[in-house]
Amino acid sequence: MNRLLLLAFGAVLGFGLAAAASHFAYGAIGSGTASQLGRFGLAFERVRDNYVDKQEDNTLIGGAIDGMLTNLDAHSSYFDPKTFDAMETKAAGAYGGVGLVITVIDGIAKVVQPIDNTPASRAGVKKDDILVAIDGTPMRGHALDDVSNRMRGTIGTEVTLTVQRGNARMDFKLTRQAIEVERLTYRREGDVGYVKIVAFSDRTDPDLRMAVAVLKKQIGPSLKGFVIDLRNNGGGVLQAAIDVSDDFLNAGEIVSVRGRNPGAVERYDAHYGDIADGKPVVLLVNGGTASASEIVAGALQDHRRATVLGTLTFGKGSVQSIMPLDNGAGGALHMTTARYYTPAGRSIQVTGIVPDIVVAGGPGAPEYQREVELPHHLLAEGPPARPPGKPIEPPAGKSYDDFQLAMALAFLHKTLAANEAPGHI
């Protein structure tokens, strides 16, 4: 059983399509491969017998498998049996977490924000703490999705986080609880409907349809259009991203998923019915817009159904599958098996989505690590994307609660055009 995942930032993990894992008989291994496996066996023997501290066989094998995968690309890794069991529980919907939003920069996991009234915040984990280890396993060099997976598990189970705060190192023994991730928020911005999608889950599409219907009713005939905010949305369920794209399209391809075999291409198409009734749509994006969010941005941009405004997105255009070993008793491989492409055939990998209107985040906007900065990232495919160009910056002496949203509203009111400066508003 494989599960296709579109993962990036740690707030949410999504489960998507099911596919079948391939199994290879040992007899199919050639003599060259057998020789290399013999070399590994010798190395394993030497380490087991001579390392300064005695190590369990399963620890050494697990580390070897993890090293093999993590050296392939930034998102492949090994789930030990305990972690895989937690993933299975999560897939069934009965999983918990500790309430941390994290990022990984230069191989170091860092706390972006503890969520209020969660195990992490109650225990005293703070913003900017460095996550050194989880249950004794060092996290340096681990991909973001792997770090996030290790913090999640069955509700009521315990996990120990080791954090570095300045010169002090401390352990937090936390009990996982159900973490309610904010689903979707919406509000009226004068004659514009504003919807923020935090992450893509099974609830996103029905919530979006309800939000758009309410906003259309509230605003009435004066409705100018919609702003869909995908900033800091790290992805989630593939099908949810397809459904959200479909909500604003009447026809055409939304995304294609292509694996190692050139003939194995899965295409997902839109169905007739635009919930916005053709009204203009602006998508807000930034460096935290990743994976499933980039699918939506790429689809609506290629079909010219939405204007993408903000800064360059993260650039994660790969799909991961979970392949259990020995029905899960041996853990599972979490491995990149495909890339996804926009309707125009663009690969988002590394290049990301370049906004139609590049608008800076304004003073205090965070800096984001992008896919291209991750070790062992998959290389980009196809022609290079056009450079984003010089962003529109807030005018000197004027403050904004949210500069990018202000520019989106100005665009819908036709007081901002691509490449215009704020002084023209």
Secondary structure as the mmCIF struct_conf table of DSSP 4:
data_model
#
loop_
_struct_conf.conf_type_id
_struct_conf.id
_struct_conf.beg_label_comp_id
_struct_conf.beg_label_asym_id
_struct_conf.beg_label_seq_id
_struct_conf.end_label_comp_id
_struct_conf.end_label_asym_id
_struct_conf.end_label_seq_id
STRN STRN1 ASN A 2 LEU A 5
STRN STRN2 LEU A 6 LEU A 6
BEND BEND1 PHE A 9 PHE A 9
TURN_TY1_P TURN_TY1_P1 GLY A 10 ALA A 11
STRN STRN3 ALA A 18 ALA A 19
HELX_LH_PP_P HELX_LH_PP_P1 ALA A 20 SER A 22
HELX_RH_3T_P HELX_RH_3T_P1 TYR A 26 ALA A 28
HELX_RH_AL_P HELX_RH_AL_P1 SER A 31 ASN A 50
BEND BEND2 TYR A 51 ASP A 53
HELX_RH_AL_P HELX_RH_AL_P2 ASP A 57 THR A 70
TURN_TY1_P TURN_TY1_P2 ASN A 71 LEU A 72
TURN_TY1_P TURN_TY1_P3 ALA A 74 HIS A 75
STRN STRN4 SER A 77 PHE A 79
HELX_RH_AL_P HELX_RH_AL_P3 PRO A 81 ALA A 91
TURN_TY1_P TURN_TY1_P4 ALA A 92 GLY A 93
STRN STRN5 TYR A 95 GLY A 96
STRN STRN6 GLY A 97 GLY A 97
STRN STRN7 LEU A 100 ILE A 105
TURN_TY1_P TURN_TY1_P5 ASP A 106 GLY A 107
STRN STRN8 ILE A 108 PRO A 114
HELX_LH_PP_P HELX_LH_PP_P2 ILE A 115 ILE A 115
TURN_TY1_P TURN_TY1_P6 ASP A 116 ASN A 117
BEND BEND3 THR A 118 THR A 118
HELX_RH_AL_P HELX_RH_AL_P4 PRO A 119 ALA A 123
TURN_TY1_P TURN_TY1_P7 GLY A 124 GLY A 124
TURN_TY1_P TURN_TY1_P8 LYS A 127 ASP A 128
STRN STRN9 ILE A 130 ILE A 134
TURN_TY1_P TURN_TY1_P9 ASP A 135 GLY A 136
STRN STRN10 THR A 137 PRO A 138
TURN_TY1_P TURN_TY1_P10 ARG A 140 GLY A 141
HELX_RH_AL_P HELX_RH_AL_P5 LEU A 144 MET A 151
STRN STRN11 GLY A 153 THR A 154
TURN_TY1_P TURN_TY1_P11 ILE A 155 GLY A 156
STRN STRN12 GLU A 158 ARG A 165
TURN_TY1_P TURN_TY1_P12 GLY A 166 ASN A 167
STRN STRN13 ALA A 168 THR A 175
STRN STRN14 GLN A 177 GLN A 177
STRN STRN15 LEU A 184 GLU A 189
TURN_TY1_P TURN_TY1_P13 GLY A 190 ASP A 191
STRN STRN16 VAL A 192 ILE A 197
BEND BEND4 ALA A 199 ALA A 199
STRN STRN17 PHE A 200 PHE A 200
TURN_TY1_P TURN_TY1_P14 ASP A 202 ARG A 203
HELX_RH_AL_P HELX_RH_AL_P6 THR A 204 ILE A 219
HELX_RH_3T_P HELX_RH_3T_P2 GLY A 220 SER A 222
STRN STRN18 GLY A 225 ASP A 229
TURN_TY1_P TURN_TY1_P15 ARG A 231 ASN A 232
STRN STRN19 GLY A 236 GLY A 236
HELX_RH_AL_P HELX_RH_AL_P7 LEU A 238 ASP A 247
TURN_TY1_P TURN_TY1_P16 PHE A 248 PHE A 248
BEND BEND5 ASN A 250 GLY A 252
STRN STRN20 GLU A 253 GLY A 259
BEND BEND6 ARG A 260 ASN A 261
TURN_TY1_P TURN_TY1_P17 PRO A 262 GLY A 263
STRN STRN21 VAL A 265 ASP A 269
BEND BEND7 TYR A 272 TYR A 272
TURN_TY1_P TURN_TY1_P18 ILE A 275 GLY A 278
STRN STRN22 VAL A 281 VAL A 285
TURN_TY1_P TURN_TY1_P19 GLY A 287 GLY A 288
TURN_TY1_P TURN_TY1_P20 SER A 291 SER A 291
HELX_RH_AL_P HELX_RH_AL_P8 ALA A 292 ASP A 302
TURN_TY1_P TURN_TY1_P21 HIS A 303 ARG A 304
BEND BEND8 ALA A 306 ALA A 306
STRN STRN23 THR A 307 GLY A 310
BEND BEND9 THR A 311 THR A 311
STRN STRN24 SER A 318 PRO A 324
BEND BEND10 LEU A 325 LEU A 325
HELX_RH_3T_P HELX_RH_3T_P3 ASP A 326 GLY A 328
TURN_TY1_P TURN_TY1_P22 ALA A 329 GLY A 330
STRN STRN25 ALA A 332 TYR A 341
TURN_TY1_P TURN_TY1_P23 PRO A 343 ALA A 344
STRN STRN26 SER A 347 SER A 347
TURN_TY1_P TURN_TY1_P24 GLN A 349 THR A 351
BEND BEND11 ASP A 356 ASP A 356
STRN STRN27 ILE A 357 VAL A 358
STRN STRN28 VAL A 359 VAL A 359
TURN_TY1_P TURN_TY1_P25 PRO A 363 GLY A 364
HELX_LH_PP_P HELX_LH_PP_P3 ALA A 365 GLU A 367
HELX_RH_3T_P HELX_RH_3T_P4 GLU A 371 GLU A 373
BEND BEND12 LEU A 374 LEU A 374
TURN_TY1_P TURN_TY1_P26 PRO A 375 HIS A 376
HELX_LH_PP_P HELX_LH_PP_P4 HIS A 377 ALA A 380
BEND BEND13 GLY A 382 PRO A 383
HELX_LH_PP_P HELX_LH_PP_P5 PRO A 384 PRO A 387
HELX_LH_PP_P HELX_LH_PP_P6 LYS A 390 PRO A 391
STRN STRN29 ILE A 392 ILE A 392
HELX_LH_PP_P HELX_LH_PP_P7 PRO A 394 PRO A 395
TURN_TY1_P TURN_TY1_P27 ALA A 396 GLY A 397
BEND BEND14 ASP A 401 ASP A 401
HELX_RH_AL_P HELX_RH_AL_P9 PHE A 403 LEU A 412
TURN_TY1_P TURN_TY1_P28 HIS A 413 LYS A 414
BEND BEND15 THR A 415 THR A 415
TURN_TY1_P TURN_TY1_P29 ALA A 418 ASN A 419
HELX_RH_3T_P HELX_RH_3T_P5 PRO A 422 HIS A 424
#
